[in-house]
């Protein structure tokens, strides 16, 4: 679980939309949508990724389907730094982060 996710960023179908294609599925065959201001209480990886993307302040909406994460940006925002948020989803070995210990 300390491995990075391989991610490719692609332009979306409209201005202000970006797509991230991952080398692993996050949702299986489920469609998930998260909007700015939603209370995301789940503990699944897609819930955590949505929380992290929305917390950047750059993203208005996150949609996930299998291994594709599509974001709609807030006005006047860029995708700079978002790919790193996605890549670090499963990486526990970051500076200052102590991995959980399981008994």
N, C-alpha and C positions, 0 to 999 in steps of 0.2 A: 504493500500500500504506500510505499514511499516513492513510487515511480511517477514521473511526470506524464501527462497526457500529451500525445502528439496532436496539434491543432493547426488547421489551415483556415485563415481568414479570407472570406470572399465577399465581394460587394453584393448587396441585396438587390431586390427587384425595383426598389425605389430609393430616392435620396433619403438619407437618414436611417437606412436599414442595413444591417450587416449580418453575415452568416458565418458561424464557426463550425467547421466539420471536425469531429473528434475521431480518434482511432478506437473508441469503445462506446457502446451504447449506454445512455443514461436512463432512458425511459422504456426500453423494450419497444413495444408497439403503441404506447400511450402518447397522446398529445397533452402537453401541460402548458398552461399559460399563467404568467404572473405579471401583475401590474404594479406600478409605483403606488405605494400606500396600502397594498395588501398586507394582511397579517399572515406571514408564512411561518407556520408553527411546526411543520414536519421536520423530520430528522434525516430524510433520504438525501442522497447526493444531489438530485436535481433541485430539491428545496434549498439546500445549502448554496449551490451555485447561483440560484436566482437571488437569494439574499445578498450574496457578495456582489453580483453584478448591479443590482439595484442600489446597493449602498455606495457605489462609486459616485452617484449623483448624475451620471451621464446617461443612464438608461431609463426609459419610460415603461417599456414592455419587454418581457422575455417569453419566448415560445420555444419549447423543446419537443423534439420528436426523434426518438431513437438516438442517433449520434450527431444530430444537427441542432445547434442552438442559434436561434434567430433573435436579434435584438433590434428594437426600435429606439433610436436615440432621442433624447430630449432636444429641444431646439438649441442650435448653435453648439452642439457637443460633437466630439470626434470619438473614434474608436481607440484612440491611443491608450494603451495600458490594459484594455479589456482582454486581449488574448492571454496576457499573463495571469489574469484572474482565473480564466478557464484552465490554463495549464497547471496551476497550483492547487486545483481542487483536491487531488488525492495525495499531495505531497505533505507529509507530516514533518519532514526533517528540514525545516526552515530555521534560520537563525532566530533564537528567542522562543521557539515553540518546543514544548516538551511533549513527546508522544504519550498517549494514554497507555497505562499499564493494565493488562488483563490478568486476572488471577486464574 
